[in-house]
Amino acid sequence: MNARPRRGALALALSLALALTLTAACGKTEEPAPTAPPAAPAPAPPAPTAPAAPPEPAPASVAAACPADRVVTVDLDGIVKRFGATGFLATDEEYESPVASARIPRYEADLAALGLPALAETTRPAEGMVGRDVFVCRVAVQRARFDADADDALVVVTCHDDERDLEQARYADGAVVLRARPDAPGTWCRIGALEHTWGVTERPCLTEVADDTPTYDYALVDLVAPERDALRVTHWGGSCGSGSERGDDVTVAFFGVEGGALVEYATIATATASYTSPCPPASGLSATVALEGGFPKTIVARWKRVCGAEPEGPDDPCEADPGCVPAEGVRRWRYADGAYTDDEGAVDPDVAALVKEARAVAAAAPKRAASLLRAAYDRAPDTPGVRGELGWALFGAGDLPAARAMSEEALAHAASAKARGAILYNLGRIDEAEAKRDDAIAHYRASLAARPSEAAAKRLKGLGVAP
């Protein structure tokens, strides 16, 4: 890259060139005496020339490049035509389908060709099984574009036992991203595949529908760019179990194609619950997931943790989860350098500067520290820790009502046991300042339950109470 000459250097060069030109044009008034012409110098040998560099190869098309071990030959049109929306697997070709009496071809070969070996194995009838030898599989093909110049196909296969019940059932789901190869029509490049296989023995907890759960849903979404598809996979529920301790969850995940391979961008729990049989959830989390902003989109999850109700009386067998603390918050995943990164904990630089200054002056000027943290809170209230620090600063500044209100708000947004423990300790200090001894003891004990704390234990001893 040629550097741009500075203005002064350029002016000097022009001045010198102009002076030389004028001297050559005007010359001197007296011509010099003629002299013999100098001998002609020997011709210099020609400078060696470097061999011409080979021309830069044209960039390979995203659609054409494919490692040999990922090249597959599969007739997608034939699969759809052969099985339509539903296909069947049977122990032998003479099995009579409950839907239509016919000779039923296996399509294990199709599943293997697509790159779904786990599904092929799961749906293979067990030796000697009678009556439960049939898997029903639905096959769907959707055209897609996971890179700007590619011709892709999303193939989704969903299989389950034909004779399902709640005592025992087998499920298999998978999705394959295939890329057309223009240099070899009729063949595809297998970009990547997802497989989910499981057995169900109990009724799911978070979902009301039993026969078709758990299940996966696959959908194309615009995430990185309007001309590029991404894959969203939603999983509803799971086997909750029948023991005294049960749990369940619902998740949504996002996948994309980076460098010719299928990669996971983010997986988010949109619902979780813990149960104590036969009681309703003792604690749970719910979240909404949205795609916001321009491209690349930001993945935003707004979540809330809820806790079960307290027992209604001494005979009520249901108990609240003592470790559950209601909370809510926002998490964001942002795209950069071919990946989505959870930026939970990322802090606005201006907010970080305010917090840093507040910490530096807190001991000598608590009111100044509270003012700085208030400015940080007003700018970005969801900055991790800023609510808790502001509550403590207000306590140091002597504004107890504001300190309590902010600390309680911080507790509602605390996402970790460590953060909850620190805020509960702060509330205990506020209680002591307001001569609320019993409340202080309760807060210090809750602080210790959340995480070990020498400070909380020391305050309890000072109140004449064993930690």
C-alpha positions in Angstrom: 0.0 0.0 0.0 1.5 3.4 -1.1 1.6 6.0 1.7 0.1 9.3 0.9 2.9 12.1 0.8 2.5 14.8 3.4 1.6 18.2 2.3 4.9 19.8 3.2 7.0 17.2 1.4 4.8 17.5 -1.6 5.3 21.3 -1.7 9.0 20.9 -1.4 9.2 18.4 -4.2 7.2 20.7 -6.5 9.5 23.7 -5.6 12.6 21.7 -6.5 11.1 20.4 -9.7 10.1 24.0 -10.7 13.6 25.4 -9.9 15.2 22.7 -12.0 12.8 23.3 -14.9 13.5 27.1 -14.8 17.3 26.5 -14.7 17.1 24.2 -17.7 15.0 26.7 -19.7 16.9 29.9 -19.0 20.5 28.6 -18.6 23.4 31.0 -18.1 24.3 34.1 -20.2 27.8 32.6 -21.1 28.0 29.3 -22.8 30.7 27.0 -21.4 33.7 26.0 -23.6 33.0 22.9 -25.6 34.4 19.7 -24.2 34.9 16.3 -25.6 31.9 14.2 -25.2 32.3 11.6 -22.4 32.8 8.0 -23.4 29.5 6.1 -23.5 29.1 3.8 -20.5 29.1 0.1 -21.1 25.5 -1.1 -21.3 24.3 -2.6 -18.0 23.3 -6.3 -18.1 19.6 -6.7 -18.2 18.1 -7.0 -14.7 16.9 -10.5 -14.0 13.1 -10.8 -14.1 11.2 -12.8 -11.6 9.1 -15.6 -13.1 5.5 -14.5 -13.6 3.4 -15.3 -10.6 0.6 -17.8 -11.4 -2.8 -16.2 -11.6 -4.8 -16.1 -8.4 -7.2 -19.0 -8.4 -10.8 -17.9 -8.5 -12.5 -18.4 -5.1 -14.2 -21.7 -4.9 -18.0 -21.5 -4.8 -19.5 -22.2 -1.4 -21.9 -24.5 -3.2 -19.1 -26.4 -5.1 -16.5 -27.1 -2.4 -17.1 -30.3 -0.5 -14.8 -32.8 1.2 -14.9 -36.3 -0.4 -16.2 -38.0 2.7 -19.2 -35.7 2.8 -20.4 -36.2 -0.7 -23.6 -38.2 -0.8 -26.0 -39.4 -3.4 -29.6 -39.4 -2.3 -32.7 -39.0 -4.3 -34.7 -36.5 -2.3 -37.5 -36.3 -4.8 -37.7 -40.1 -4.7 -37.9 -40.1 -0.9 -40.7 -37.7 -0.9 -42.5 -39.5 -3.7 -41.9 -42.9 -2.2 -43.1 -42.1 1.3 -45.1 -38.9 1.0 -45.7 -37.4 4.4 -45.5 -40.8 6.1 -43.4 -43.9 5.6 -43.1 -47.2 7.5 -40.4 -49.5 8.6 -41.2 -53.1 9.2 -39.5 -56.3 10.3 -40.1 -57.8 6.9 -41.7 -56.7 3.7 -44.8 -58.8 4.3 -45.9 -56.8 7.3 -49.4 -55.4 6.9 -49.5 -51.7 7.7 -52.2 -50.6 10.1 -52.8 -47.8 7.5 -52.8 -49.7 4.3 -52.2 -53.4 3.5 -49.1 -53.3 1.3 -45.6 -54.6 1.0 -43.6 -52.1 3.0 -40.0 -51.3 2.1 -37.5 -50.4 4.8 -35.8 -47.1 4.4 -32.9 -47.6 6.7 -30.7 -47.1 3.6 -32.3 -43.7 3.1 -31.6 -42.7 6.7 -28.0 -43.9 6.5 -27.5 -42.1 3.2 -28.8 -38.8 4.7 -26.3 -39.1 7.4 -28.6 -40.2 10.3 -27.0 -43.4 11.6 -28.6 -43.1 15.0 -32.0 -42.8 13.5 -31.3 -45.8 11.3 -30.2 -47.8 14.3 -33.1 -46.7 16.5 -35.7 -47.6 13.9 -34.2 -50.9 13.0 -36.7 -53.5 14.4 -35.4 -55.6 17.3 -34.9 -59.2 16.7 -37.9 -61.3 17.7 -40.1 -58.4 18.4 -43.8 -59.0 17.6 -46.5 -56.3 17.3 -44.2 -53.4 18.0 -41.9 -53.8 15.1 -43.1 -50.9 13.1 -41.8 -47.3 13.1 -43.7 -44.5 11.5 -41.4 -41.9 10.0 -42.4 -38.6 8.5 -40.1 -37.1 5.9 -40.2 -33.4 4.9 -37.8 -31.6 2.5 -37.6 -27.8 2.4 -35.4 -25.8 0.1 -33.1 -23.4 1.9 -30.1 -21.2 1.6 -27.6 -21.3 4.5 -25.0 -19.3 2.5 -25.6 -16.5 0.0 -24.6 -18.5 -3.1 -25.7 -21.9 -2.1 -28.6 -24.2 -3.0 -29.5 -26.1 0.1 -32.1 -28.5 1.3 -33.3 -29.1 4.9 -34.4 -32.7 5.3 -36.4 -33.4 8.5 -37.2 -37.0 9.6 -39.4 -37.7 12.6 -40.0 -41.3 13.7 -41.9 -43.0 16.5 -43.3 -46.4 17.5 -46.5 -47.0 15.6 -48.0 -48.6 18.7 -47.1 -46.0 21.3 -48.3 -45.9 24.8 -47.3 -44.1 28.0 -45.5 -47.1 29.4 -42.9 -47.5 26.8 -42.2 -45.7 23.5 -39.3 -44.9 21.3 -38.8 -41.7 19.4 -36.3 -40.4 16.9 -35.9 -37.0 15.3 -33.3 -35.7 12.9 -32.5 -32.8 10.5 -29.9 -32.8 7.8 -28.6 -29.8 5.8 -27.6 -30.9 2.3 -26.0 -28.6 -0.3 -26.4 -29.1 -4.1 -23.2 -29.7 -6.0 -23.4 -27.8 -9.4 -20.2 -29.6 -10.6 -21.9 -33.0 -10.1 -25.7 -32.9 -10.5 -27.6 -35.4 -8.5 -25.1 -35.4 -5.6 -25.1 -33.4 -2.5 -22.7 -32.2 0.2 -23.7 -33.1 3.7 -23.2 -29.9 5.6 -24.3 -31.3 9.0 -27.0 -33.2 10.8 -28.7 -33.3 14.2 -30.1 -36.4 15.7 -32.3 -36.9 18.8 -33.3 -40.4 19.9 -34.8 -41.4 23.2 -37.3 -43.6 25.0 -40.3 -42.3 27.0 -41.5 -44.1 30.1 -43.5 -41.5 31.9 -46.0 -38.7 31.1 -44.2 -35.3 30.5 -44.8 -32.6 33.1 -44.7 -29.3 31.3 -46.8 -30.5 28.4 -50.4 -31.6 28.4 -50.2 -33.7 25.3 -48.8 -37.1 26.1 -48.9 -39.1 22.9 -46.7 -36.9 20.8 -44.3 -35.6 23.4 -41.4 -35.1 23.7 -41.0 -33.7 20.2 -38.7 -31.5 18.2 -39.7 -28.8 15.7 -37.4 -27.6 13.0 -37.9 -24.2 11.3 -35.9 -21.9 9.1 -35.3 -18.3 10.3 -33.5 -15.2 9.1 -30.8 -14.7 11.7 -27.4 -13.6 10.3 -28.4 -12.0 7.0 -31.6 -11.8 5.0 -30.1 -14.0 2.2 -28.9 -16.6 4.7 -31.1 -19.1 6.5 -30.5 -20.4 10.0 -32.2 -23.4 11.8 -34.3 -23.0 14.9 -34.9 -26.2 16.9 -37.6 -26.2 19.6 -37.8 -29.2 22.0 -40.9 -29.5 24.1 -40.7 -31.3 27.3 -39.2 -34.6 28.3 -39.8 -37.6 30.5 -40.7 -36.1 33.9 -40.5 -39.3 35.9 -42.7 -40.6 38.7 -40.3 -40.3 41.7 -40.5 -37.8 44.5 -38.1 -35.4 42.7 -39.0 -34.6 39.1 -38.0 -32.1 36.5 -38.7 -31.0 33.0 -37.6 -28.4 30.5 -38.4 -26.8 27.1 -35.5 -25.4 25.0 -35.0 -23.5 21.8 -31.7 -23.7 19.9 -30.3 -21.9 16.9 -27.9 -23.3 14.3 -26.2 -21.9 11.3 -23.6 -22.8 8.6 -20.2 -21.4 9.1 -17.2 -22.4 7.0 -19.2 -25.2 5.3 -20.2 -26.8 8.6 -23.3 -26.8 10.8 -22.6 -25.0 14.1 -24.6 -24.3 17.2 -25.2 -20.6 17.9 -27.2 -20.7 21.1 -29.4 -23.0 23.2 -31.9 -21.3 25.6 -34.2 -22.8 28.2 -37.6 -21.3 27.7 -39.3 -23.3 30.5 -38.0 -25.4 33.4 -39.7 -26.8 36.4 -38.8 -28.9 39.4 -41.6 -30.9 41.1 -42.1 -32.8 44.3 -44.6 -35.5 43.7 -47.5 -35.2 43.8 -47.3 -31.4 44.1 -47.2 -28.7 41.5 -43.8 -27.1 40.5 -41.9 -25.9 43.5 -39.8 -23.7 41.3 -39.7 -22.9 37.6 -38.3 -20.6 34.9 -40.1 -19.2 31.9 -38.5 -17.2 29.1 -39.5 -15.6 25.8 -37.1 -15.6 23.0 -37.1 -12.9 20.3 -34.8 -11.8 17.4 -34.2 -8.1 17.5 -32.4 -5.4 15.5 -31.0 -5.4 12.0 -28.8 -8.1 10.6 -27.2 -10.0 12.1 -30.1 -10.3 14.5 -29.6 -10.2 18.3 -31.1 -13.2 20.1 -32.8 -11.9 23.2 -34.2 -14.0 26.0 -36.3 -12.3 28.7 -36.6 -14.7 31.6 -38.4 -14.9 35.0 -37.9 -17.4 37.8 -41.0 -18.2 39.9 -41.3 -20.1 43.2 -44.0 -22.4 44.4 -46.6 -21.3 47.0 -46.0 -21.8 50.7 -47.9 -24.8 52.3 -51.5 -23.9 53.0 -51.5 -25.6 56.4 -49.8 -28.3 58.5 -51.5 -31.1 56.5 -50.5 -29.7 53.1 -47.8 -32.1 51.8 -46.5 -29.6 49.2 -43.6 -27.4 50.2 -42.0 -24.4 48.6 -38.4 -24.8 47.4 -36.3 -23.0 50.1 -33.5 -22.4 47.7 -35.7 -20.7 45.1 -35.6 -16.9 45.0 -37.8 -15.1 42.5 -35.8 -13.2 39.8 -36.0 -11.9 36.3 -33.6 -10.6 33.7 -32.6 -10.3 30.1 -29.8 -12.2 28.2 -28.5 -11.3 24.8 -26.5 -13.3 22.2 -24.7 -11.2 19.6 -23.1 -12.4 16.4 -19.4 -11.7 15.6 -16.7 -13.5 13.7 -18.9 -16.4 12.7 -20.4 -17.1 16.1 -23.0 -16.0 18.6 -21.7 -15.1 22.0 -23.8 -14.7 25.2 -22.9 -11.2 26.3 -24.5 -11.6 29.8 -22.1 -9.6 32.0 -20.9 -7.3 29.2 -20.9 -3.8 30.5 -21.3 -0.5 28.6 -17.9 1.2 28.8 -19.4 4.4 30.1 -21.3 2.5 32.8 -18.1 0.6 33.7 -16.3 4.0 34.1 -19.0 5.3 36.5 -18.9 2.1 38.6 -15.1 2.2 38.7 -15.1 5.8 39.9 -17.9 5.1 42.5 -15.8 2.3 44.0 -12.8 4.5 44.2 -14.6 7.3 46.2 -17.0 5.1 48.2 -15.0 5.2 51.5 -14.3 9.0 51.4 -17.4 10.3 49.7 -20.3 7.8 50.0 -22.9 10.3 48.7 -20.7 10.9 45.6 -20.5 7.1 45.1 -24.2 6.8 45.3 -24.7 9.6 42.8 -22.3 7.9 40.3 -24.0 4.6 40.7 -27.4 6.2 40.3 -26.1 7.6 36.9 -24.9 4.1 35.9 -28.3 2.6 36.9 -30.2 5.2 35.0 -28.1 4.5 31.9 -28.2 0.7 32.0 -30.3 -0.8 34.8 -29.7 -4.4 33.6 -26.0 -4.1 34.0 -25.0 -7.0 36.2 -24.4 -6.0 39.8 -25.2 -2.3 39.4 -28.5 -2.5 41.4 -26.8 -4.2 44.3 -23.9 -1.8 44.4 -26.3 1.2 44.3 -28.3 -0.3 47.2 -25.1 -0.6 49.3 -23.9 2.9 48.3 -27.3 4.4 49.4 -26.9 2.5 52.7 -23.4 4.1 53.1 -24.9 7.5 52.3 -27.5 7.1 55.0 -30.6 6.9 52.8 -32.1 3.8 54.3 -35.5 3.8 52.6 -33.9 4.1 49.1 -31.2 1.6 50.0 -33.9 -1.0 51.0 -36.0 -0.4 47.9 -33.0 -0.7 45.6 -31.6 -3.8 47.4 -35.0 -5.5 47.1 -35.1 -4.7 43.4 -31.6 -6.1 43.1 -32.6 -9.3 44.9 -35.4 -9.8 42.4 -32.9 -9.6 39.5 -30.1 -11.6 41.0 -29.2 -14.5 38.8 -26.7 -16.3 41.0 -26.5 -17.6 44.6 -23.4 -15.5 45.2 -25.2 -12.3 44.2 -28.3 -13.2 46.2 -26.2 -13.9 49.3 -24.5 -10.5 49.1 -27.7 -8.6 48.7 -29.4 -10.5 51.6 -26.4 -9.5 53.7 -26.9 -5.8 52.7 -30.6 -6.1 53.7 -29.6 -7.4 57.0 -27.4 -4.4 57.6 -30.2 -2.1 56.6 -32.5 -4.0 59.1 -30.0 -3.5 61.9 -29.7 0.3 61.1 -33.5 0.4 61.4 -33.5 -1.6 64.7 -35.3 -4.5 63.0 -33.4 -7.3 64.8 -35.6 -10.3 63.8 -35.6 -9.2 60.1 -31.8 -8.8 60.3 -31.4 -12.3 61.7 -33.6 -13.7 58.9 -31.7 -11.9 56.2 -28.3 -13.0 57.6 -29.4 -16.6 57.8 -30.7 -16.5 54.2 -27.4 -15.0 53.1 -25.5 -17.8 54.7 -27.9 -20.3 53.1 -27.2 -18.8 49.7 -23.3 -19.0 50.1 -20.7 -19.1 52.8 -20.1 -15.6 54.4 -17.9 -14.8 57.3 -19.4 -11.3 57.4 -22.9 -12.7 57.8 -21.8 -15.2 60.5 -20.1 -12.4 62.4 -23.2 -10.2 62.3 -25.3 -13.1 63.7 -22.8 -13.7 66.5 -23.0 -9.9 67.3 -26.7 -10.3 67.6 -26.3 -13.2 70.1 -27.4 -15.8 67.6 -25.6 -18.8 66.4 -24.9 -18.9 62.6 
